[in-house]
Each structure stands twice: as C-alpha cells, then as structure tokens.
C-alpha cells in the first residue's frame, strides 16, 4: 500500500479511532497524521512497532561493532577462540 493513501488529518483520527486501530493491525502500514496540513504523528500497530524497535537495536549493535573495528578494538575470531581454549584449560 502506498504511503500517500495512509495520510489522514487529525480530525479523521479523532472521529475514527476505533476503525483506525482495527485497520492498522490488518494493513501493517503506519498511518501518518497531519495537523494544519503538516505531518505531525505516525501511528502504527504494536507488532510493527516492536519489529521496528528490534531492527533499530540490531542496527545499533552493528554500528557499534563497525566503530570498534575502525578504532582497532577488534580481534580476529581465531585469536579469541585460541585464548578462550587456553584459559579454559588453565
């Protein structure tokens, strides 16, 4: 579904809140709410929100890992495994 079909004024949300809640779960697409002709809110169902949050958390972890690699704070996996095996036997 096109995002352009998912843009509604705040008055629509006020008048059709129950319908909006039902449809968000079925469609899976967020609803953009405008006020005075400007986008102000994005409304989405909880399942989509949770998926978005999980994705953002994974992206943050990847970005942190990349930053650590760039700063020279990473070690080859083989070295880490060798050290772990050595410490385990000690």
PyMOL commands that set and color helices and strands:
alter all, ss='L'
color gray80, all
select helices_A, chain A and resi 3-6+10-15+17-27+46-70+77-89
alter helices_A, ss='H'
color red, helices_A
select strands_A, chain A and resi 7-9+31-35+38-43
alter strands_A, ss='S'
color yellow, strands_A
deselect
rebuild
show_as cartoon
